[in-house]
Amino acid sequence: MTSYVLERAWVDGAVHDDVLVEIEDGRFSSVEPGAGAGGADRLAGLTIPGLANCHSHAFHRALRGRTQRERGTFWTWREQMYAVAARLDPDSYLALATVTFREMVAAGVTCVGEFHYLHHQPDGTPYDDPNAMGHALLEAARAAGLRITLLDTCYLTAGIGRPVEGVQHRFSDGDVDGWGERVAALEGSEGARIGAAYHSVRAVPRDQMQAATPSPLHIHLSEQVAENEQALAAYGLTPTQVFAEAGHLTDRNTLVHATHLTDDDVRLIGEARAYVDFCPTTERDLGDGIGPSRALHDVGARLTLGSDSHAVIDLFEEMRAVELDERLATQQRGHWTAAELLEASTRHDSLGWDDAGRIAVGCRADLVTIGTDRVRTAGSGGDEHTAVFAAVAEDVTQVVVDGRVVFRQGDREQLGRDLAAVIDRIWENA
C-alpha cells in the first residue's frame, strides 16, 4: 500500500486540506479529507485528478513552431502536416509518440485519446504487421507511463466523392469493411483500450458510415465551414445530421471541434447527450473559429478537452481558453465556472475509462500535483481557480498514474533534450 497526504486536493467538487489517500493495486482504497499526516508522504501544493487529453494526433508534435512562417489557411497547414506524415515509419513514429506522450505526462495528462489514421506504408501497402503503426502508439503510451485509448480511424476519401491522393493512401483501408477487419486484430490491455473514429464526413462516405464500430467512436465534425458546405451540397444534410442518420449520435460518442453548428445541430447533439471535444489552442492556431461550448452544455452535451495538433500541450490553457474564447465571442464574462472546466478536463469516461478522473475510493489512483508557490500560481488562492486560471503545464510537480509515480519536476530537463533529438532527426531526414 502507498499513502500520501495531499496538502490541498480537489475531492467531491471542492478543495479540501490535508487529504489522506491510500492506494492499493493502482486504485484509491481510502480518501479522507482533514485526516492529517501520519506516516504518509506529503505532497505540497494543489492536487487534482489526472487530466484526460481526449483528442491527440501524436505526429503533429513535430510541426510546432514550423507552421507559423506564412499566413496560410487550415488547408495550407494540412499540406505541411502531410509532409511529416509521409516520412514516418513504425520506428520513428514510436520515438516521436513516446516523447510526445512524455510531454503530456509532464503536463498532468494521465490518459490520451489518440486519433490514429497513419496506418500503412507511404504507397498504401500494409506493413507485414498491418497494425504496426498502431502498435507503435500503444508501446509509446506504455513507455511514457500513461493510459491510451487508441481511436483507430477510418479514412477513405480525400473529400466527398474524391478518391484518396498522395500521402492519404497511408490512411485508407479501401472501405469500411477492410478498416473494421484490421481494427478487429488490435488488442487492448490494462493500460490500453481500442476505440474507433471516423475521420470526418469528408473522409468517410455516407453509405460507409452505417457500419457498426467499436465504442467509443469519435469524429471530426464541422471544424471548417467548407466541410459543412460540402456535406450540404452532396447530401442536403449538415455533418451532424449525417452522423445522426448513421445512428452514431449517442451518449457514448464524441464530436471533435463542433465549431460551426446550426441551431438544429446543437439541439440534436444536446438531446443525444453526446460528448463534444473542444481543442481551443489548435482551433485558434488554425483559425477554425470559436464553437458554441456553453450553448451545447446548456442543452445536455458534455464538454471534453484535447490538445489535438499540440501547438501546445497544456490542458490548463485549454480549460481557460474555453471561457476566454466565449468572452471574446460574446463580449461578456463568466460563462464557465472553474469547477465546470476542471470537470471537463478530467472526463476519462469519454475515452471508455469510467473508473478514472476522480479522487475517490475505487477509482484509478491518478494524482496531478500543482506547485502553488510558483511565480504564476503564488497568491492565487490554491483552489480550482488556481488550476484553471493561473497554472500552466510547467507548474506540475508530480504525476501519479494508476498508483505509480511517472513524473517528477526534475524530469523536465531531460525530456526537453529528448524531444529536441527526436524531432530534429525527423526534419534532418526530410
Secondary structure as GFF3:
##gff-version 3
##sequence-region A 1 430
A	DSSP	beta_strand	2	11	.	.	.	ID=ss1
A	DSSP	beta_strand	14	24	.	.	.	ID=ss2
A	DSSP	beta_strand	27	32	.	.	.	ID=ss3
A	DSSP	beta_strand	41	48	.	.	.	ID=ss4
A	DSSP	beta_strand	51	56	.	.	.	ID=ss5
A	DSSP	three_ten_helix	58	63	.	.	.	ID=ss6
A	DSSP	alpha_helix	74	85	.	.	.	ID=ss7
A	DSSP	alpha_helix	90	106	.	.	.	ID=ss8
A	DSSP	beta_strand	109	116	.	.	.	ID=ss9
A	DSSP	alpha_helix	132	144	.	.	.	ID=ss10
A	DSSP	beta_strand	147	154	.	.	.	ID=ss11
A	DSSP	beta_strand	157	159	.	.	.	ID=ss12
A	DSSP	beta_strand	162	163	.	.	.	ID=ss13
A	DSSP	three_ten_helix	166	170	.	.	.	ID=ss14
A	DSSP	alpha_helix	176	184	.	.	.	ID=ss15
A	DSSP	beta_strand	192	198	.	.	.	ID=ss16
A	DSSP	three_ten_helix	208	210	.	.	.	ID=ss17
A	DSSP	beta_strand	217	221	.	.	.	ID=ss18
A	DSSP	alpha_helix	225	235	.	.	.	ID=ss19
A	DSSP	alpha_helix	239	245	.	.	.	ID=ss20
A	DSSP	beta_strand	254	257	.	.	.	ID=ss21
A	DSSP	alpha_helix	263	272	.	.	.	ID=ss22
A	DSSP	beta_strand	275	278	.	.	.	ID=ss23
A	DSSP	alpha_helix	280	285	.	.	.	ID=ss24
A	DSSP	alpha_helix	293	298	.	.	.	ID=ss25
A	DSSP	beta_strand	302	305	.	.	.	ID=ss26
A	DSSP	alpha_helix	315	330	.	.	.	ID=ss27
A	DSSP	alpha_helix	338	345	.	.	.	ID=ss28
A	DSSP	three_ten_helix	348	351	.	.	.	ID=ss29
A	DSSP	beta_strand	367	370	.	.	.	ID=ss30
A	DSSP	alpha_helix	384	389	.	.	.	ID=ss31
A	DSSP	three_ten_helix	393	395	.	.	.	ID=ss32
A	DSSP	beta_strand	396	401	.	.	.	ID=ss33
A	DSSP	beta_strand	404	408	.	.	.	ID=ss34
A	DSSP	three_ten_helix	409	411	.	.	.	ID=ss35
A	DSSP	alpha_helix	412	428	.	.	.	ID=ss36
###
